[in-house]
Amino acid sequence: MADVREQRIYCAEQIVVPDELPNILKHYSKAVIKENPANVISFSAQYFRELLDQQKSKARDHIEKPDSHH
C-alpha cells in the first residue's frame, strides 16, 4: 500500500498533521498580527528562516554539549 502522503486526500482521516504544526502556526499567526507587516510573504520568509536558524543552533548546541544525564 502506498504511503498516505502520496495518496489523494478524499477524507479527513487521511490527513496527518505533525504534532508540532499547531504550535508553530499559533506563534507565527501571533507574530504576523503583532508586526502587521506591509509584505506578509517577505515577513513570513524571514520568520521561518529565523525559526530554522534557531532550530539548527539548538541542534548544534545539543551535539556540542550533550546532556550530562546520559
C-alpha positions, 0 to 999 in steps of 0.5 A, a space after each residue: 500500500 502506498 504511503 498516505 502522503 502520496 495518496 489523494 486526500 478524499 477524507 479527513 482521516 487521511 490527513 496527518 498533521 505533525 504534532 508540532 504544526 499547531 504550535 508553530 502556526 499559533 506563534 507565527 499567526 501571533 507574530 504576523 498580527 503583532 508586526 502587521 507587516 506591509 509584505 506578509 510573504 517577505 515577513 513570513 520568509 524571514 520568520 521561518 528562516 529565523 525559526 530554522 536558524 534557531 532550530 539548527 543552533 539548538 541542534 548544534 548546541 545539543 551535539 556540542 554539549 550533550 546532556 550530562 544525564 546520559 
